Structures are given as structure tokens and as C-alpha cells.
Amino acid sequence: MIKKDLTEEIVAHKLLWGLWRSIEESYKEKYFLEIWGHFENAIRAAAYTESLKKFLSIIRQRIPITILQKYNADILDVVESGEDDQVLDWLRADTTYLVMVCRVMNQERKQELKEIKT
């Protein structure tokens, strides 16, 4: 469970990264050019609710997400943190920044994979 040291970066790394990685690949391929915009808009729209559990339900209705087992614990750490109001405020107000953190993480992952292959 997350303590008082909950930050926007932790939310991006634990919640949003897990959701991003769990988006079905066919959806990412179909909307290749717009996928990050779809993700950002879905986060912002889903954050206009009263709880993180409801946020998770809404975002999964907007984008096909099947949460991968390896991200389940991190996602639950945030969703069950008891910090719903603060996290939802960040997801509404700082969506672009939080998604940018995920984009950087994704670029780093791609670079690591590229280096492994060469």
C-alpha cells in the first residue's frame, strides 16, 4: 500500500504504465498514430468520478485493456491506496504530464529492446 510519499510520478509508474502496457496490441496497432491521444483522453474522462475503482472500470470501458498479471500489484497499490481524491485530481489536472512520463518510459523500454537486439 502506498503511504504519504505518493507522488504523480508513482501514479504514472504504477497505475498508468500498467494500464498502458495492458492495452490490447490490436487496438494500439489500429490507432497507431492516435493511440497516445486516445490514452490521454480516456484517462482524463475516466478521472471524473468519485473513486479509483470506478476510474479503473471506466477506462477499461473506453479502451480495451486486459490487465497483465505483472502489473496487477502495482495498479492495485494505487487503486487501493486510499488516496482517491488526490490521485483523481492529478489524473484530471495533470493528465498530459502523467502521460508524458509513460511515453518516456515507453521510449526507454524500446531503446533497451533495440540495444539487446544489436
N, C-alpha and C positions, 0 to 999 in steps of 0.2 A: 504494500500500500504506500502511496506517495505521502510524504509528510509536508511540512511547511515549506520545503525547498522546491515546491512545484513551480516551474517556470514555463514560459511559452516554448522554449527550446525542448524541454522534456515532453511537452504535449506534442510537438512536431515529431520528435524522435520516436516516441512510444505509440501515440494514437494515430497520427496522420500517416506516418511512414508505414505502419502495419496495414492501414486501410489502403494506401496507395499500392503496396506490393500485393494486396489481395484482390485488386480489381481484376476481373477476368481478362485474360490476354486477348481474347477475341474482340472485346469492347475497346481495349487500348489500340488494337490494330485497325479496327473500323474507324475510329475517331482520332487517328494518329496526330493530325495537325491541331486538333482542338481539345485533346484529352486533358491537358493541364487546366484549361479554362472550364471544362466540364467539372473537373475535380474541385476547383476553387469555388465555383458557383454552387455546387452541391453541398459543400461544407458550410458556406455562408447561409444558405437557405435552411439547411437542417439544424443549424445552431439556434434558430428562432423557436426554441422550445424550452420546457422547464427542467429537463433532466438530460444527463449524458446518455442514459439508457435509451431514452426516446430519440436523441440525436443519432445514436447508432442505428436504430431502427429506420429512421427517416432516410439517412444517407444510403442505406442498403436498398431502399426502395427506389432511389433516384439513379443509382449506378449499380451495375451488377458486381457485387462484392461477395466473395466466399472467403471468409477469414481463414487464412492459413494458420495451421497449428503453431508454427514457430513464432507468430506474432500475437497469439491469443493472450498470453500472460501480460505482455506489455500493454495491449489495448485495455484489458480488464483493470490493470493498475490505475489507469487514468479514469476509466468509466466508474470504477468503484472507489475513487479517492475521497469522495465526499466534498469535492471542490467544484461541484457542478456550476454554480453561479460564476465563479471566476473563469473557469475553462470556457464556458459558453460565451462569456463576454469576449475573451480573446479570440475565439473562433468567429465571432461576428465582426469585431472591430479590426482585428489584425490578420484576417484571412490571407491576404496577399503575402505578407511576411512569412506566415507559417507554411504556406505552400512553397514559397521560395526556398525555405530550409529543406523541404522534401526534394525539391528539384536539385539542389546542390548535393544532397545525399545520393540521389539517383545518378547524377553525373559522376560522382566519386566511385559509385558501385560499377558503373560502366567502364570507367578508366581502369579500375582494378581488374576487371574481367579481361579487358583488352591487353593489359600488361601480362596477365597469366598466359594468354594465348600466344604471345610473341616471345 
